[in-house]
Amino acid sequence: MTTIEGRFTDASNLNIAIVVARFNDLVTNKLLSGCLDCLERHGIDTTETSSQLDVAWVPGSYELPIVAQSFARSGKYNVLITLGAVIRGDTPHFDVVVSETSKGIAAVSRDTGLPIIFGVLTTDTMQQALERAGIKSNLGWSFALQALEMGSLMGQLGSIKPST
Ligand code: INI
């Protein structure tokens, strides 16, 4: 039996891209900070000159999939992280944005075979979003941890060759 698990000890070998939505940036900036803090503490170079980390900003969560697709097709990264905050308003717009964003990110991940972390908060209120972006805990930190786990896991799967 082979048990395969993502490790956090080889994180410094990973190339990572983060795509972050500007809409509700009070929340998404905090998610990004938490994310970068976790990556840095696991040995990722998060400085301006880093060659293993790139960050792209998009207008809103709806635009996350297309930029994730571009990053994924570049072949440069081991794992992507998408960050957004969709907060329910009085119209059905919320449902459209959440549905297209989540389906789009899942489709890019399946089509390209690259793990993409779904770091999009979907909440009823700004208060709920802020609680998840640092007031209580910062899910940005968790999203980064999940990225490290998936980057490592997929790397191990890639090195498993079928026996002949
Ligand atoms: N984008 C978000 O990231 N969060 C939201 O809460 C949101 N709301 O509520 O409208 C939102 N809308 C913008 C959308 O993502 C696109 O940027 C826009 O429709 C242009 O394509």
Backbone and ligand atoms as CSV (ligand in chain L), in Angstrom:
chain,resi,resn,atom,element,x,y,z
A,1,MET,N,N,0.843,-1.194,0.000
A,1,MET,CA,C,0.000,0.000,0.000
A,1,MET,C,C,0.884,1.253,0.000
A,2,THR,N,N,0.520,2.198,-0.821
A,2,THR,CA,C,1.242,3.470,-0.828
A,2,THR,C,C,0.325,4.547,-0.257
A,3,THR,N,N,0.807,5.248,0.737
A,3,THR,CA,C,0.053,6.391,1.258
A,3,THR,C,C,0.756,7.655,0.808
A,4,ILE,N,N,0.028,8.512,0.142
A,4,ILE,CA,C,0.643,9.738,-0.379
A,4,ILE,C,C,-0.011,10.941,0.303
A,5,GLU,N,N,0.811,11.775,0.866
A,5,GLU,CA,C,0.308,12.974,1.545
A,5,GLU,C,C,1.161,14.167,1.184
A,6,GLY,N,N,0.540,15.325,1.129
A,6,GLY,CA,C,1.296,16.542,0.913
A,6,GLY,C,C,2.164,16.837,2.132
A,7,ARG,N,N,3.370,17.332,1.873
A,7,ARG,CA,C,4.282,17.715,2.968
A,7,ARG,C,C,4.409,19.237,2.980
A,8,PHE,N,N,4.811,19.750,4.118
A,8,PHE,CA,C,5.012,21.196,4.227
A,8,PHE,C,C,6.501,21.534,4.285
A,9,THR,N,N,7.326,20.491,4.260
A,9,THR,CA,C,8.766,20.695,4.418
A,9,THR,C,C,9.458,21.045,3.097
A,10,ASP,N,N,8.804,20.724,1.967
A,10,ASP,CA,C,9.435,21.025,0.676
A,10,ASP,C,C,8.799,22.251,0.012
A,11,ALA,N,N,8.148,23.077,0.829
A,11,ALA,CA,C,7.419,24.233,0.294
A,11,ALA,C,C,8.307,25.197,-0.474
A,12,SER,N,N,9.559,25.305,-0.034
A,12,SER,CA,C,10.430,26.304,-0.654
A,12,SER,C,C,10.770,25.983,-2.110
A,13,ASN,N,N,10.418,24.759,-2.566
A,13,ASN,CA,C,10.666,24.407,-3.972
A,13,ASN,C,C,9.505,24.777,-4.888
A,14,LEU,N,N,8.412,25.256,-4.309
A,14,LEU,CA,C,7.201,25.470,-5.115
A,14,LEU,C,C,7.175,26.848,-5.766
A,15,ASN,N,N,6.623,26.883,-6.985
A,15,ASN,CA,C,6.303,28.158,-7.624
A,15,ASN,C,C,4.796,28.370,-7.498
A,16,ILE,N,N,4.422,29.529,-6.999
A,16,ILE,CA,C,3.026,29.778,-6.641
A,16,ILE,C,C,2.565,31.100,-7.247
A,17,ALA,N,N,1.314,31.128,-7.728
A,17,ALA,CA,C,0.712,32.399,-8.134
A,17,ALA,C,C,-0.591,32.595,-7.373
A,18,ILE,N,N,-0.815,33.831,-6.993
A,18,ILE,CA,C,-2.056,34.209,-6.304
A,18,ILE,C,C,-2.809,35.160,-7.214
A,19,VAL,N,N,-4.112,34.894,-7.401
A,19,VAL,CA,C,-4.969,35.836,-8.114
A,19,VAL,C,C,-5.959,36.376,-7.097
A,20,VAL,N,N,-6.031,37.698,-6.979
A,20,VAL,CA,C,-6.857,38.289,-5.923
A,20,VAL,C,C,-7.797,39.345,-6.505
A,21,ALA,N,N,-9.038,39.293,-6.038
A,21,ALA,CA,C,-10.067,40.220,-6.539
A,21,ALA,C,C,-10.062,41.519,-5.739
A,22,ARG,N,N,-10.167,42.637,-6.471
A,22,ARG,CA,C,-10.168,43.956,-5.838
A,22,ARG,C,C,-11.517,44.291,-5.191
A,23,PHE,N,N,-12.595,43.704,-5.718
A,23,PHE,CA,C,-13.932,43.964,-5.155
A,23,PHE,C,C,-13.928,43.529,-3.683
A,24,ASN,N,N,-14.456,44.378,-2.815
A,24,ASN,CA,C,-14.394,44.123,-1.365
A,24,ASN,C,C,-12.945,43.994,-0.891
A,25,ASP,N,N,-12.110,44.933,-1.341
A,25,ASP,CA,C,-10.680,44.789,-1.023
A,25,ASP,C,C,-10.359,44.998,0.453
A,26,LEU,N,N,-11.309,45.533,1.202
A,26,LEU,CA,C,-11.127,45.582,2.662
A,26,LEU,C,C,-10.908,44.153,3.170
A,27,VAL,N,N,-11.633,43.220,2.565
A,27,VAL,CA,C,-11.533,41.809,2.949
A,27,VAL,C,C,-10.377,41.117,2.214
A,28,THR,N,N,-10.310,41.314,0.896
A,28,THR,CA,C,-9.331,40.521,0.121
A,28,THR,C,C,-7.893,40.926,0.429
A,29,ASN,N,N,-7.667,42.195,0.779
A,29,ASN,CA,C,-6.312,42.593,1.186
A,29,ASN,C,C,-5.887,41.846,2.445
A,30,LYS,N,N,-6.842,41.642,3.361
A,30,LYS,CA,C,-6.524,40.912,4.604
A,30,LYS,C,C,-6.276,39.432,4.301
A,31,LEU,N,N,-7.062,38.871,3.372
A,31,LEU,CA,C,-6.824,37.474,2.997
A,31,LEU,C,C,-5.426,37.330,2.401
A,32,LEU,N,N,-5.067,38.304,1.548
A,32,LEU,CA,C,-3.746,38.255,0.923
A,32,LEU,C,C,-2.639,38.350,1.975
A,33,SER,N,N,-2.816,39.231,2.950
A,33,SER,CA,C,-1.795,39.363,4.012
A,33,SER,C,C,-1.613,38.051,4.757
A,34,GLY,N,N,-2.729,37.407,5.105
A,34,GLY,CA,C,-2.655,36.129,5.818
A,34,GLY,C,C,-1.968,35.074,4.978
A,35,CYS,N,N,-2.306,35.080,3.718
A,35,CYS,CA,C,-1.731,34.134,2.761
A,35,CYS,C,C,-0.207,34.313,2.680
A,36,LEU,N,N,0.228,35.543,2.503
A,36,LEU,CA,C,1.663,35.822,2.358
A,36,LEU,C,C,2.411,35.487,3.645
A,37,ASP,N,N,1.784,35.758,4.772
A,37,ASP,CA,C,2.412,35.458,6.060
A,37,ASP,C,C,2.685,33.955,6.172
A,38,CYS,N,N,1.695,33.153,5.812
A,38,CYS,CA,C,1.856,31.692,5.875
A,38,CYS,C,C,2.936,31.220,4.909
A,39,LEU,N,N,2.916,31.746,3.687
A,39,LEU,CA,C,3.906,31.318,2.690
A,39,LEU,C,C,5.313,31.669,3.157
A,40,GLU,N,N,5.467,32.888,3.657
A,40,GLU,CA,C,6.790,33.325,4.107
A,40,GLU,C,C,7.309,32.428,5.230
A,41,ARG,N,N,6.416,32.086,6.153
A,41,ARG,CA,C,6.840,31.266,7.292
A,41,ARG,C,C,7.122,29.823,6.904
A,42,HIS,N,N,6.756,29.462,5.676
A,42,HIS,CA,C,7.085,28.118,5.196
A,42,HIS,C,C,8.207,28.143,4.158
A,43,GLY,N,N,8.941,29.261,4.136
A,43,GLY,CA,C,10.160,29.293,3.331
A,43,GLY,C,C,10.004,29.818,1.920
A,44,ILE,N,N,8.814,30.335,1.583
A,44,ILE,CA,C,8.619,30.918,0.248
A,44,ILE,C,C,9.148,32.352,0.250
A,45,ASP,N,N,9.851,32.708,-0.809
A,45,ASP,CA,C,10.327,34.088,-0.949
A,45,ASP,C,C,9.137,34.969,-1.353
A,46,THR,N,N,8.696,35.834,-0.445
A,46,THR,CA,C,7.532,36.682,-0.726
A,46,THR,C,C,7.942,38.137,-0.993
A,47,THR,N,N,9.227,38.352,-1.237
A,47,THR,CA,C,9.682,39.724,-1.485
A,47,THR,C,C,9.317,40.161,-2.905
A,48,GLU,N,N,9.443,41.453,-3.147
A,48,GLU,CA,C,9.121,42.040,-4.459
A,48,GLU,C,C,9.888,41.373,-5.595
A,49,THR,N,N,11.103,40.928,-5.299
A,49,THR,CA,C,11.960,40.362,-6.353
A,49,THR,C,C,11.842,38.835,-6.453
A,50,SER,N,N,10.892,38.271,-5.727
A,50,SER,CA,C,10.764,36.810,-5.704
A,50,SER,C,C,10.549,36.234,-7.104
A,51,SER,N,N,11.234,35.120,-7.386
A,51,SER,CA,C,11.028,34.443,-8.671
A,51,SER,C,C,10.123,33.225,-8.498
A,52,GLN,N,N,9.650,32.993,-7.274
A,52,GLN,CA,C,8.787,31.828,-7.078
A,52,GLN,C,C,7.347,32.211,-6.708
A,53,LEU,N,N,7.071,33.506,-6.642
A,53,LEU,CA,C,5.719,33.942,-6.271
A,53,LEU,C,C,5.295,35.133,-7.122
A,54,ASP,N,N,4.112,35.036,-7.721
A,54,ASP,CA,C,3.538,36.163,-8.462
A,54,ASP,C,C,2.132,36.427,-7.937
A,55,VAL,N,N,1.736,37.700,-7.961
A,55,VAL,CA,C,0.398,38.086,-7.512
A,55,VAL,C,C,-0.252,38.932,-8.600
A,56,ALA,N,N,-1.466,38.560,-9.008
A,56,ALA,CA,C,-2.209,39.354,-9.998
A,56,ALA,C,C,-3.527,39.815,-9.388
A,57,TRP,N,N,-3.863,41.064,-9.655
A,57,TRP,CA,C,-5.141,41.617,-9.176
A,57,TRP,C,C,-6.145,41.655,-10.325
A,58,VAL,N,N,-7.384,41.266,-10.040
A,58,VAL,CA,C,-8.464,41.349,-11.035
A,58,VAL,C,C,-9.590,42.209,-10.435
A,59,PRO,N,N,-10.489,42.727,-11.281
A,59,PRO,CA,C,-11.524,43.627,-10.750
A,59,PRO,C,C,-12.441,42.961,-9.717
A,60,GLY,N,N,-12.936,41.766,-10.032
A,60,GLY,CA,C,-13.837,41.084,-9.107
A,60,GLY,C,C,-13.658,39.584,-9.211
A,61,SER,N,N,-14.369,38.864,-8.358
A,61,SER,CA,C,-14.207,37.405,-8.321
A,61,SER,C,C,-14.551,36.752,-9.650
A,62,TYR,N,N,-15.484,37.349,-10.358
A,62,TYR,CA,C,-15.890,36.782,-11.655
A,62,TYR,C,C,-14.704,36.657,-12.611
A,63,GLU,N,N,-13.720,37.526,-12.469
A,63,GLU,CA,C,-12.548,37.515,-13.359
A,63,GLU,C,C,-11.437,36.577,-12.865
A,64,LEU,N,N,-11.620,35.954,-11.718
A,64,LEU,CA,C,-10.558,35.067,-11.201
A,64,LEU,C,C,-10.245,33.905,-12.148
A,65,PRO,N,N,-11.283,33.227,-12.711
A,65,PRO,CA,C,-10.971,32.040,-13.530
A,65,PRO,C,C,-10.115,32.328,-14.761
A,66,ILE,N,N,-10.366,33.426,-15.456
A,66,ILE,CA,C,-9.630,33.646,-16.709
A,66,ILE,C,C,-8.152,33.929,-16.444
A,67,VAL,N,N,-7.875,34.627,-15.361
A,67,VAL,CA,C,-6.463,34.888,-15.050
A,67,VAL,C,C,-5.811,33.623,-14.475
A,68,ALA,N,N,-6.582,32.872,-13.708
A,68,ALA,CA,C,-6.067,31.578,-13.227
A,68,ALA,C,C,-5.735,30.687,-14.423
A,69,GLN,N,N,-6.575,30.728,-15.433
A,69,GLN,CA,C,-6.329,29.917,-16.636
A,69,GLN,C,C,-5.029,30.332,-17.326
A,70,SER,N,N,-4.818,31.637,-17.423
A,70,SER,CA,C,-3.602,32.133,-18.054
A,70,SER,C,C,-2.360,31.690,-17.271
A,71,PHE,N,N,-2.420,31.829,-15.955
A,71,PHE,CA,C,-1.310,31.377,-15.106
A,71,PHE,C,C,-1.099,29.870,-15.268
A,72,ALA,N,N,-2.199,29.121,-15.258
A,72,ALA,CA,C,-2.090,27.655,-15.318
A,72,ALA,C,C,-1.451,27.233,-16.634
A,73,ARG,N,N,-1.852,27.872,-17.733
A,73,ARG,CA,C,-1.323,27.493,-19.049
A,73,ARG,C,C,0.144,27.879,-19.226
A,74,SER,N,N,0.624,28.806,-18.405
A,74,SER,CA,C,2.027,29.234,-18.541
A,74,SER,C,C,2.990,28.106,-18.187
A,75,GLY,N,N,2.522,27.143,-17.399
A,75,GLY,CA,C,3.370,26.014,-17.010
A,75,GLY,C,C,4.428,26.379,-15.980
A,76,LYS,N,N,4.326,27.591,-15.433
A,76,LYS,CA,C,5.379,28.068,-14.528
A,76,LYS,C,C,5.126,27.696,-13.065
A,77,TYR,N,N,3.874,27.360,-12.755
A,77,TYR,CA,C,3.511,27.226,-11.333
A,77,TYR,C,C,3.144,25.802,-10.941
A,78,ASN,N,N,3.344,25.485,-9.665
A,78,ASN,CA,C,2.947,24.197,-9.106
A,78,ASN,C,C,1.541,24.247,-8.525
A,79,VAL,N,N,1.136,25.431,-8.127
A,79,VAL,CA,C,-0.184,25.582,-7.506
A,79,VAL,C,C,-0.614,27.050,-7.585
A,80,LEU,N,N,-1.932,27.251,-7.693
A,80,LEU,CA,C,-2.477,28.618,-7.721
A,80,LEU,C,C,-3.413,28.813,-6.530
A,81,ILE,N,N,-3.518,30.061,-6.108
A,81,ILE,CA,C,-4.469,30.424,-5.044
A,81,ILE,C,C,-5.352,31.543,-5.581
A,82,THR,N,N,-6.655,31.388,-5.488
A,82,THR,CA,C,-7.560,32.483,-5.869
A,82,THR,C,C,-8.182,33.050,-4.598
A,83,LEU,N,N,-8.230,34.369,-4.509
A,83,LEU,CA,C,-8.779,35.030,-3.329
A,83,LEU,C,C,-9.875,36.012,-3.737
A,84,GLY,N,N,-11.008,35.923,-3.100
A,84,GLY,CA,C,-12.098,36.854,-3.386
A,84,GLY,C,C,-13.064,36.898,-2.209
A,85,ALA,N,N,-13.987,37.856,-2.278
A,85,ALA,CA,C,-15.026,37.956,-1.252
A,85,ALA,C,C,-16.317,38.371,-1.940
A,86,VAL,N,N,-17.261,37.464,-1.965
A,86,VAL,CA,C,-18.559,37.779,-2.564
A,86,VAL,C,C,-19.571,37.878,-1.426
A,87,ILE,N,N,-20.154,39.062,-1.308
A,87,ILE,CA,C,-21.046,39.332,-0.176
A,87,ILE,C,C,-22.463,39.547,-0.693
A,88,ARG,N,N,-23.417,38.843,-0.107
A,88,ARG,CA,C,-24.789,38.852,-0.600
A,88,ARG,C,C,-25.405,40.251,-0.511
A,89,GLY,N,N,-26.023,40.687,-1.592
A,89,GLY,CA,C,-26.741,41.957,-1.591
A,89,GLY,C,C,-28.230,41.693,-1.685
A,90,ASP,N,N,-28.975,42.684,-2.209
A,90,ASP,CA,C,-30.426,42.539,-2.278
A,90,ASP,C,C,-30.908,41.931,-3.593
A,91,THR,N,N,-29.962,41.670,-4.504
A,91,THR,CA,C,-30.355,41.160,-5.818
A,91,THR,C,C,-29.724,39.784,-6.041
A,92,PRO,N,N,-30.164,39.083,-7.090
A,92,PRO,CA,C,-29.599,37.744,-7.360
A,92,PRO,C,C,-28.167,37.781,-7.899
A,93,HIS,N,N,-27.570,38.962,-8.001
A,93,HIS,CA,C,-26.223,39.089,-8.554
A,93,HIS,C,C,-25.227,38.180,-7.824
A,94,PHE,N,N,-25.366,38.117,-6.510
A,94,PHE,CA,C,-24.489,37.279,-5.674
A,94,PHE,C,C,-24.421,35.859,-6.215
A,95,ASP,N,N,-25.606,35.291,-6.493
A,95,ASP,CA,C,-25.663,33.889,-6.921
A,95,ASP,C,C,-24.961,33.687,-8.252
A,96,VAL,N,N,-25.109,34.662,-9.149
A,96,VAL,CA,C,-24.468,34.560,-10.462
A,96,VAL,C,C,-22.954,34.591,-10.299
A,97,VAL,N,N,-22.462,35.568,-9.521
A,97,VAL,CA,C,-21.008,35.712,-9.351
A,97,VAL,C,C,-20.431,34.469,-8.667
A,98,VAL,N,N,-21.077,34.006,-7.609
A,98,VAL,CA,C,-20.565,32.833,-6.885
A,98,VAL,C,C,-20.560,31.609,-7.789
A,99,SER,N,N,-21.653,31.418,-8.509
A,99,SER,CA,C,-21.774,30.233,-9.354
A,99,SER,C,C,-20.709,30.226,-10.463
A,100,GLU,N,N,-20.598,31.345,-11.170
A,100,GLU,CA,C,-19.635,31.393,-12.288
A,100,GLU,C,C,-18.200,31.324,-11.789
A,101,THR,N,N,-17.924,31.970,-10.671
A,101,THR,CA,C,-16.560,31.957,-10.132
A,101,THR,C,C,-16.154,30.547,-9.719
A,102,SER,N,N,-17.024,29.900,-8.964
A,102,SER,CA,C,-16.661,28.567,-8.465
A,102,SER,C,C,-16.582,27.558,-9.601
A,103,LYS,N,N,-17.558,27.616,-10.512
A,103,LYS,CA,C,-17.515,26.667,-11.645
A,103,LYS,C,C,-16.304,26.949,-12.535
A,104,GLY,N,N,-16.018,28.235,-12.735
A,104,GLY,CA,C,-14.896,28.603,-13.601
A,104,GLY,C,C,-13.572,28.125,-13.037
A,105,ILE,N,N,-13.375,28.326,-11.747
A,105,ILE,CA,C,-12.108,27.911,-11.119
A,105,ILE,C,C,-11.978,26.386,-11.150
A,106,ALA,N,N,-13.074,25.694,-10.867
A,106,ALA,CA,C,-13.036,24.227,-10.906
A,106,ALA,C,C,-12.716,23.732,-12.313
A,107,ALA,N,N,-13.289,24.378,-13.307
A,107,ALA,CA,C,-13.070,23.957,-14.704
A,107,ALA,C,C,-11.608,24.157,-15.104
A,108,VAL,N,N,-11.032,25.293,-14.734
A,108,VAL,CA,C,-9.632,25.551,-15.080
A,108,VAL,C,C,-8.730,24.511,-14.414
A,109,SER,N,N,-9.020,24.201,-13.167
A,109,SER,CA,C,-8.198,23.239,-12.446
A,109,SER,C,C,-8.274,21.863,-13.102
A,110,ARG,N,N,-9.484,21.441,-13.423
A,110,ARG,CA,C,-9.642,20.117,-14.073
A,110,ARG,C,C,-9.007,20.108,-15.459
A,111,ASP,N,N,-9.239,21.169,-16.231
A,111,ASP,CA,C,-8.752,21.208,-17.625
A,111,ASP,C,C,-7.231,21.234,-17.704
A,112,THR,N,N,-6.607,21.918,-16.767
A,112,THR,CA,C,-5.147,22.070,-16.841
A,112,THR,C,C,-4.413,21.074,-15.948
A,113,GLY,N,N,-5.126,20.447,-15.011
A,113,GLY,CA,C,-4.482,19.513,-14.089
A,113,GLY,C,C,-3.677,20.209,-13.003
A,114,LEU,N,N,-3.863,21.504,-12.864
A,114,LEU,CA,C,-3.123,22.259,-11.844
A,114,LEU,C,C,-4.026,22.489,-10.624
A,115,PRO,N,N,-3.529,22.227,-9.421
A,115,PRO,CA,C,-4.366,22.503,-8.257
A,115,PRO,C,C,-4.596,24.004,-8.094
A,116,ILE,N,N,-5.844,24.369,-7.880
A,116,ILE,CA,C,-6.188,25.781,-7.660
A,116,ILE,C,C,-7.019,25.866,-6.387
A,117,ILE,N,N,-6.504,26.593,-5.431
A,117,ILE,CA,C,-7.191,26.722,-4.152
A,117,ILE,C,C,-8.331,27.734,-4.289
A,118,PHE,N,N,-9.510,27.328,-3.840
A,118,PHE,CA,C,-10.707,28.181,-3.916
A,118,PHE,C,C,-10.782,29.024,-2.639
A,119,GLY,N,N,-10.149,30.179,-2.692
A,119,GLY,CA,C,-10.111,31.059,-1.532
A,119,GLY,C,C,-11.090,32.211,-1.670
A,120,VAL,N,N,-12.302,31.875,-2.052
A,120,VAL,CA,C,-13.328,32.913,-2.239
A,120,VAL,C,C,-14.338,32.795,-1.102
A,121,LEU,N,N,-14.411,33.834,-0.271
A,121,LEU,CA,C,-15.394,33.842,0.805
A,121,LEU,C,C,-16.759,34.162,0.214
A,122,THR,N,N,-17.778,33.452,0.635
A,122,THR,CA,C,-19.148,33.760,0.197
A,122,THR,C,C,-19.975,33.924,1.467
A,123,THR,N,N,-20.332,35.156,1.754
A,123,THR,CA,C,-20.989,35.427,3.036
A,123,THR,C,C,-22.239,36.288,2.847
A,124,ASP,N,N,-23.059,36.311,3.881
A,124,ASP,CA,C,-24.270,37.143,3.838
A,124,ASP,C,C,-23.956,38.591,4.174
A,125,THR,N,N,-22.930,38.817,4.994
A,125,THR,CA,C,-22.632,40.179,5.434
A,125,THR,C,C,-21.128,40.458,5.405
A,126,MET,N,N,-20.808,41.764,5.388
A,126,MET,CA,C,-19.397,42.190,5.467
A,126,MET,C,C,-18.796,41.737,6.799
A,127,GLN,N,N,-19.595,41.798,7.864
A,127,GLN,CA,C,-19.112,41.367,9.181
A,127,GLN,C,C,-18.630,39.913,9.141
A,128,GLN,N,N,-19.443,39.044,8.527
A,128,GLN,CA,C,-19.052,37.625,8.430
A,128,GLN,C,C,-17.748,37.469,7.637
A,129,ALA,N,N,-17.638,38.270,6.571
A,129,ALA,CA,C,-16.423,38.181,5.741
A,129,ALA,C,C,-15.206,38.634,6.541
A,130,LEU,N,N,-15.346,39.753,7.249
A,130,LEU,CA,C,-14.211,40.276,8.022
A,130,LEU,C,C,-13.803,39.310,9.135
A,131,GLU,N,N,-14.796,38.651,9.722
A,131,GLU,CA,C,-14.473,37.672,10.773
A,131,GLU,C,C,-13.589,36.550,10.229
A,132,ARG,N,N,-13.795,36.226,8.962
A,132,ARG,CA,C,-13.018,35.137,8.333
A,132,ARG,C,C,-11.734,35.646,7.688
A,133,ALA,N,N,-11.540,36.945,7.736
A,133,ALA,CA,C,-10.345,37.534,7.105
A,133,ALA,C,C,-9.475,38.227,8.146
A,134,GLY,N,N,-9.624,37.829,9.397
A,134,GLY,CA,C,-8.699,38.362,10.390
A,134,GLY,C,C,-9.286,38.759,11.718
A,135,ILE,N,N,-10.592,39.132,11.769
A,135,ILE,CA,C,-11.127,39.551,13.071
A,135,ILE,C,C,-11.142,38.364,14.025
A,136,LYS,N,N,-11.611,37.206,13.526
A,136,LYS,CA,C,-11.540,35.986,14.357
A,136,LYS,C,C,-10.348,35.143,13.922
A,137,SER,N,N,-10.410,34.671,12.690
A,137,SER,CA,C,-9.253,33.962,12.133
A,137,SER,C,C,-9.059,34.484,10.717
A,138,ASN,N,N,-7.910,34.176,10.140
A,138,ASN,CA,C,-7.673,34.653,8.769
A,138,ASN,C,C,-7.592,33.437,7.850
A,139,LEU,N,N,-8.647,33.225,7.078
A,139,LEU,CA,C,-8.668,32.062,6.196
A,139,LEU,C,C,-7.611,32.149,5.099
A,140,GLY,N,N,-7.074,33.356,4.866
A,140,GLY,CA,C,-5.992,33.488,3.895
A,140,GLY,C,C,-4.826,32.583,4.272
A,141,TRP,N,N,-4.590,32.479,5.574
A,141,TRP,CA,C,-3.518,31.614,6.090
A,141,TRP,C,C,-3.816,30.164,5.737
A,142,SER,N,N,-5.060,29.757,5.941
A,142,SER,CA,C,-5.459,28.367,5.644
A,142,SER,C,C,-5.373,28.087,4.156
A,143,PHE,N,N,-5.769,29.061,3.342
A,143,PHE,CA,C,-5.714,28.845,1.889
A,143,PHE,C,C,-4.261,28.615,1.439
A,144,ALA,N,N,-3.337,29.348,2.039
A,144,ALA,CA,C,-1.922,29.167,1.693
A,144,ALA,C,C,-1.440,27.782,2.111
A,145,LEU,N,N,-1.865,27.361,3.294
A,145,LEU,CA,C,-1.476,26.027,3.784
A,145,LEU,C,C,-2.014,24.939,2.852
A,146,GLN,N,N,-3.243,25.115,2.413
A,146,GLN,CA,C,-3.843,24.128,1.497
A,146,GLN,C,C,-3.090,24.119,0.166
A,147,ALA,N,N,-2.617,25.287,-0.239
A,147,ALA,CA,C,-1.847,25.361,-1.489
A,147,ALA,C,C,-0.532,24.588,-1.346
A,148,LEU,N,N,0.129,24.762,-0.215
A,148,LEU,CA,C,1.398,24.053,0.003
A,148,LEU,C,C,1.167,22.543,0.009
A,149,GLU,N,N,0.088,22.126,0.658
A,149,GLU,CA,C,-0.226,20.693,0.718
A,149,GLU,C,C,-0.497,20.146,-0.685
A,150,MET,N,N,-1.294,20.849,-1.458
A,150,MET,CA,C,-1.653,20.362,-2.797
A,150,MET,C,C,-0.475,20.430,-3.762
A,151,GLY,N,N,0.345,21.484,-3.635
A,151,GLY,CA,C,1.532,21.584,-4.499
A,151,GLY,C,C,2.453,20.405,-4.264
A,152,SER,N,N,2.653,20.059,-2.997
A,152,SER,CA,C,3.512,18.930,-2.646
A,152,SER,C,C,2.895,17.610,-3.103
A,153,LEU,N,N,1.606,17.455,-2.839
A,153,LEU,CA,C,0.922,16.201,-3.196
A,153,LEU,C,C,0.960,15.962,-4.706
A,154,MET,N,N,0.637,16.987,-5.475
A,154,MET,CA,C,0.609,16.821,-6.934
A,154,MET,C,C,2.010,16.552,-7.476
A,155,GLY,N,N,3.024,17.149,-6.816
A,155,GLY,CA,C,4.406,16.894,-7.225
A,155,GLY,C,C,4.768,15.427,-7.034
A,156,GLN,N,N,4.311,14.863,-5.914
A,156,GLN,CA,C,4.587,13.446,-5.660
A,156,GLN,C,C,3.837,12.554,-6.641
A,157,LEU,N,N,2.610,12.897,-6.938
A,157,LEU,CA,C,1.834,12.091,-7.897
A,157,LEU,C,C,2.496,12.117,-9.265
A,158,GLY,N,N,3.041,13.293,-9.610
A,158,GLY,CA,C,3.696,13.438,-10.919
A,158,GLY,C,C,4.929,12.577,-11.042
A,159,SER,N,N,5.546,12.268,-9.897
A,159,SER,CA,C,6.792,11.489,-9.974
A,159,SER,C,C,6.536,9.995,-9.843
A,160,ILE,N,N,5.265,9.593,-9.704
A,160,ILE,CA,C,4.961,8.161,-9.629
A,160,ILE,C,C,4.765,7.634,-11.051
A,161,LYS,N,N,5.614,6.720,-11.439
A,161,LYS,CA,C,5.556,6.188,-12.803
A,161,LYS,C,C,4.888,4.807,-12.777
A,162,PRO,N,N,4.036,4.532,-13.745
A,162,PRO,CA,C,3.436,3.183,-13.778
A,162,PRO,C,C,4.514,2.134,-14.027
A,163,SER,N,N,4.363,0.975,-13.364
A,163,SER,CA,C,5.365,-0.077,-13.571
A,163,SER,C,C,5.116,-0.747,-14.918
A,164,THR,N,N,6.195,-1.173,-15.546
A,164,THR,CA,C,6.057,-1.771,-16.888
A,164,THR,C,C,6.100,-3.295,-16.814
L,1,INI,N1,N,-17.312,40.729,-7.161
L,1,INI,C1,C,-16.821,40.237,-6.000
L,1,INI,O1,O,-15.667,39.788,-5.959
L,1,INI,N2,N,-17.583,40.269,-4.867
L,1,INI,C2,C,-18.854,40.742,-4.870
L,1,INI,O2,O,-19.496,40.731,-3.787
L,1,INI,C3,C,-19.396,41.242,-6.090
L,1,INI,N3,N,-20.749,41.770,-6.109
L,1,INI,O3,O,-21.449,41.675,-5.105
L,1,INI,O4,O,-21.187,42.279,-7.117
L,1,INI,C4,C,-18.577,41.241,-7.242
L,1,INI,N4,N,-19.040,41.731,-8.411
L,1,INI,C5,C,-18.164,42.079,-9.498
L,1,INI,C6,C,-17.889,40.902,-10.431
L,1,INI,O5,O,-17.034,39.964,-9.796
L,1,INI,C7,C,-17.197,41.360,-11.723
L,1,INI,O6,O,-15.965,41.969,-11.402
L,1,INI,C8,C,-18.038,42.383,-12.521
L,1,INI,O7,O,-19.340,41.869,-12.742
L,1,INI,C9,C,-17.360,42.654,-13.906
L,1,INI,O8,O,-17.290,41.476,-14.692
